Amino acid sequence: MTITITAFKDSPDKGRGQARDMRVRWALEEVGQPYDVRLVSFAEMKEPAHLSLQPFGQIPTYEEGEVDLFESGAIVLHIAERYAGLLPKVPRGRARAIAWMFTALNTVEPPILELENAMFFERDKSWHPQRLPMVEDRIRRRLMTLSERLGDADWLDGAFSAGDLVMVGVLRRLKGSSLLAEQPRLFAYVARGEARPAFERAFAAQLAVFTGKQSVFE
């Protein structure tokens, strides 16, 4: 059955690959599964048809036959479990790849999102100059620990996995900041992820939405 995901009709990131449908597109490209994309406007995201798939009115969503999902992490995990290529076959490796997915979303991403909120929505607050360094320090501590864990390896635990896919997707949110550049190992780690052919195809598909070209990869 054809997989259908939803994405922004007018993405706030202007096609830079930051919207969370990017993670889903990348996962589908890694496992070699064709998919359709249904573009939704901000108004359509709040209508009953979309809210029945995503109760918080966000993207992406995922539909395949009787299966419908929301939340990018849950969708990537479903894809990784359904199709070969993103999870190791051995139980320990499989479990650790899943653990790294949750680490990316629950430990690394929250302070990064906090930084984005501080930069875009709190600049006019009197306490912004005091708060910003505190948020940046929290991110630095997370990145230092992650960098030490990665060491000189290419990927977090052996071969590339869904854990790396989600982690790279999270770290890419720092590309406009100097925080990632402060950690050369992580900077190179992200670059390795972006150099994967599947990532390049997914990025091109998301960028095509902004540039007005074909938005569906078959």
Secondary structure, DSSP 4 states (H G I P E B T S, - for coil): --EEEEEESS-TTTTSS-STHHHHHHHHHHTT--EEEEEE-TTGGGSHHHHTT-TTS-S-EEEETTEEEESHHHHHHHHHHHSTTSS-SSHHHHHHHHHHHHHIIIIIHHHHHHHHHHHHHSTTSTTHHHHHHHHHHHHHHHHHHHHHHHTT-SSTTSS--HHHHHHHHHHGGGTTSSTTTT-HHHHHHHHHHHTSHHHHHHHHHHHHHHHTS-----
